[in-house]
Structure formats: C-alpha cells, structure tokens
Amino acid sequence: MRIRPWAVCVLVALASIIIFVAHAAGAHPQASSALPAQDWPVWGGSPENRHYSALAQINRSNVKQLQVAWTYDTGEQGGLQTSPLAVGRVLYGITPTQKIFAVDAATGKLLWNFDAGVKGMQPDRGLAYWSNGEDKRILVGVMNFLYALDATTGKPIPTFGTNGRIDLQENLGREPRLQSISLTSPGIVYKDLIIVGGRNPETLPAPPGDIRAYDVRTGKLRWSFHTIPHPGEFGYETWPKDAWKTSGAANNWAGMALDPRRGVVYVPTGSAAFDFYGADRIGDDLFANCLIALNAETGERIWHFQGVHHDLWDRDFPSAPVLVTLKRDGKPTDAVMQTSKQGFVYLFDRDTGKPLAPLEYRKYPASTLPGEVAAAEQGLPTSPAPYARQTLTENMLTTRTPEAHQKVLDRFRASIHEGQFVPFRVGTETIVFPGFDGGAEWGGPAVDPETDVVYINSNEMAWTASLFEDKGERGAKEIYLSQCAVCHGESMHGAPPDIPALSGIGDRRSPADIASTIRSGKGRMPGFPNLQEDQLGALVNFLLTGENKELSTSEPLPAAMKYRLTGYRRFLDPDGYPAIAPPWGTLNAIDLNTGEYKWKINLGEYPDLAAKGMKNTGSENYGGPVVTAGGLLFIGATNYDKKFRAFDKTTGELLWETTLPFAGNATPITYSVDGRQYVVIAAGGGKDPRSASGGVYVVFALPKDTKH
C-alpha cells in the first residue's frame, strides 16, 4: 500500500504531539505506553489508607528478578519508621533525626534537604503533600513543630505560621511551654486543611489530645475537637467534673483515614493518662480509646465507637483505620475497618458507625484497688476470629530447652493469666497477652480492593506488669516514680531495646545528655518540658547516684498517683527469647466479606536460632505491608532477620526475599516513573539491641532489560 505524502505529515505531527505530552508529564515517550507514571502521594497510598497499588509491572512471574536500583543513605543512626512519598519525579523522606530530603525518584540523586535546627528525637512515620497546581507543599512534623516546606526547594513557606512553622504546644488551653507533644504520624490533607493529632505522654501531667485542623496556606487554626470534652460538649458526663482541666492524652498518635467524597475524617484515639490507674478519671472517658468520625470541614462529631471503656491496660487503637467497600446482603457497603492491639478486626458502616459484625459484651472482674472503678463490661467483635492468641496457658509456654521451660513455668504459675480486661494488682504480675505492642501495631494493614482481603502482620508476644503503691516518697525519687517508672520500672530495669535500663546510665551518658533527653524525649520516650530546672537537676542526679535530693522549688511536683506501674516488661525466658512457644509473629490474610482466613503464616525468625535449626518461628515486627495488582504483598517489619519479603497475596507463598542493611521497621511504598516500577523501604533497625541502627532508603526494581 502506498502512503501519500500528506498522510506522512499528519503521522509525524501526531507523533510530535505525543512526544511533547509525554515529556510534559515527566515520562520518557518510549516507556510511557508500557507503564504510566503513578505516584504514592499520601501516607498509606491514598486518603483511604489501603496500602494498595494498581501497579503490576513487578508481579508473581518476575519478582525473583528484583534488584537494588539505588539507595539513599542518610548517614545517621537511630532507626527509621518512615514511609516516604513519591510525587512526580521526586521522592520525599525523613532522616532519623528528622531532617527532610527530596531525591530524584528514578536515581536517588539528592535535590534538596532541610534541617530545622531542631534535633528530632521522636519517631517520625511520614509526611503529607498538598498542591493547588502551582503551589506545592510538604507538611511535616519535627518534634512539636509542624512545618510547611516548598516541595520544589525545601525552603520553609514564610507565610505559614511563624517563618514556616506552627508550634503544636499552643492552642491546647494550657501553658504552651509545659506541654509535651510531638507529631510522629503525619497529618492528613483535606482541601486546604491539614488535620493533625500528636503523641502525648502516658503519665500526668499530659496535654489533652485535641484533634486540630490548620489552614495549609497560613497555618491558622481552623477547628479543634476536644477528645476530653469541655462543659456542654458531648461526652462531658463520662469524666469527673473538672477532668478536662487536668487529664491528658486520649490523643491520635496512630494516624487517620479520610473519605474525600463524604468529607469525613476517621480518627482513632489512645488511652487517657495515667494509663493503668484511673481513680482521677472515673467514668467511661470519652473520647479515649475511640474511633471517631468527624466532619473534616468543621470538626463536628458524626459518630464514635469506644473500643475500651475506662482503659486500664493501654489498649488503644494502634493504627490508622482503612476505608473499604464490602458486600453486605448482596449490596456494596462503604465501611471503615480498625485493627486492635488485642488482635481483633472492627468493621463499621462508614455513615452511621453501626457495627457490621456483631459485638459481644461480657462482664469482667472489678478492680481491687481503692478508688478505682473498672468498667463493668467490655465488647469485642465476634467475627473475624482474632488474628492473635487471646489467653496464655501452660501448654503454650516455651519448650526451647527444658531449663527455659521450667523457669518460665514457675513464673507463669505465680502470675495472673486470665485473659483480656483483668485489672492489674499490687505485687502480683499479670500476663498481658497479646502484649502492650499488639497484636496489630502502628504499621497498619493492607487491603486489596480487588478481593476485599485484608493483610495484617501481628505480634505474638506476652508482656507482664503489676502495680506498686506510692509510699509518699518526696524529692527527686518522687519525680522518677511519677514520670519515669511507668516505662523504666521501679528498679530502673526497663524493657530493652525499646525501653533501656537506667541502672549505670552514668557510664554511658553525660549529665548534659541525660538532661537533654529528659527535656526532649527520645524514641518511645516523650519529653518532659513541665519539669522545673531544679526538678530536672535533681532527677538527673538521682539517676546517676540514687540520691533522693530534696527540692527547693515552690512549683508543684508532677502529679502523683496512688498506684503506679512497675514497668513494661516482655515475658522472656532466661536467655532473652520469648517465654511462649512460637509463633512469635504472624502474617494474616482475612476475607472481610466472610470473615474467613485465606491463609496465616509465621513472619520472621531469629537468625541465631535458625542457625541451630529452630526456623520459621516468627518474630516481633513493626511496620506494615503493601499489596499490589501484580499479585504481591511486600513487607519488611521483622526485628531480627533484617529481611524484606514478597509473598503471593493469594496463597501466602514466599516468592522473594532479601537482606537489608538494617531491619525494615517501616511500611514500604511502590510507584512508577519513566516506565519503571519501584518498591522502597526505609531500613533503620533500632529494635534489636545486638544490631546497629541506621537510616538507609533501599529502592528495588526489575532489571531494565526485563520483559514485562
């Protein structure tokens, strides 16, 4: 067939237009037809927080060919829990000390970095992105500050707040300089608002956990929702009369999910301070331990569900919810799903809050402590079945060695081990199972909208705790017992690696370093800006010498509670391994329409035990999964083996794994640019005391010559 000259001209013109459009979109023309560019612009992948990607270039058939495409080493120690963002050709991330950076998403070449001059000592799990087309901003927490940065240059937006930042210590109705709050999970963007929570102390004094919305352009506060209700507000009667002035926490630390079409933000909240004794907050304590649906434009409450009434066990919701559409009575139903530390999946109608699976309410024991009134009953879902074991029995204890079994058995028989919602007692250990860190944790689950299957990684670790009575100590020791003992324990033993022992701390840290850490916090530890200078000095001296120095200040000491926790402690055998029999960590696939488990496998192992033949035990794991249309589930999370894995999402079969430079205690993301799909995980470790920590972003892709 002969092609006429005019037709050739038309074809050339059309080709030129296609090439121009492809370049304008930031894609190479030869690759754009194979795989369009796809961003990861929101923490969790989308406002609905599904941890899902429609990308399928990397799939079951070729995932074994994955290789490192590039890495970005922050050069810092301390660990990472961050999910980066990928927008256009740029990947945005955070370093262990909370510096912000932008790199080329295809090569890892540094484009800019931002150092606030504020040393970040708290976990920082992600960023938020806002754009109106021309104005593009990164909104990110650095300790108690929320910054707005120009996404192109990394420079603070001078018209946002004060010189580019707002102080989250303000607008809480209390003296700002005394409030301890940091933004560890990113806020969520709705139109021209950035909606944030924050991390608060779990001891008193603690600021209230207000949910707040700020104007993304100016930084001005647009609305606040009081999680400890003020007089006249819904839920006020569930607290003592003046609790709103003195109680604290009930905060959103785990992140949120957003329904942009409805204009509703779904907010899980933590427990109220003090976590384990609540004589000063008798009542149900709304809106602690709740999932709350708020009007994203105004902050007005639409509905709420309280998972634990008058929490005495630190059983707050540990992850951001996920918005899903399920089949109910043959019809699509928009739902919100929430995982819990106890190992349960909650499902609610997105509009009304009506449970989509029946809840069973049961009576539980009363507290034996003077002044305490435990809630008469608590409710748990009846379907799906819990993804973590609920009650520890003798036949579930470790058999790793006969000696370990006997030591654990003796301790078990001397403890209280009656399951959920048993109030703690003085002088007798209670076994908390699942432990204080879940069940589910902050990494959150992934949901596949193709199948309505949810993927949840779970910890199977028992912890122990008990209470001790305040003996009227005064001076420096009183400060330690009221502020520090809840984590580090009455005897300073801690719960390594997350909560280090403080005995002998003077051999490892200088007095100035100790004082700075107390002021600002570090890792899981919040800061204590409420301490006066002589109180801080006396506390540091007590940690170094044990001297119970009297105080001369006229300022009141931190709030004292009649009963205090002896400390968080994992239930371990004499060699430091879990005191229970495996699994010690699992990965679960559950059909949300039927409640049936599609599969359940152990996740992770201890390399030293594996070398001795004790493999596939599972291990503690932090950081969630990502599921893709390519039939894959990617997850790091495991504390000790430093592995990054890809599973067949249908069967749970392990298809690929690699060893990271540090444990990947973060949730991965996936995106495409220049016709190539990438998978990224932040590897920082920090949860294994026998391994170093760092901060490296590791990026994987298929070889460039791979046929898809």
Order of alpha helices (4+ residues) and beta strands (2+ residues): alpha-alpha-beta-beta-beta-beta-beta-beta-beta-beta-beta-beta-beta-beta-beta-beta-alpha-beta-beta-beta-beta-beta-beta-beta-beta-beta-beta-beta-alpha-beta-beta-beta-beta-beta-alpha-alpha-alpha-alpha-beta-beta-beta-beta-alpha-beta-beta-beta-beta-beta-beta-beta
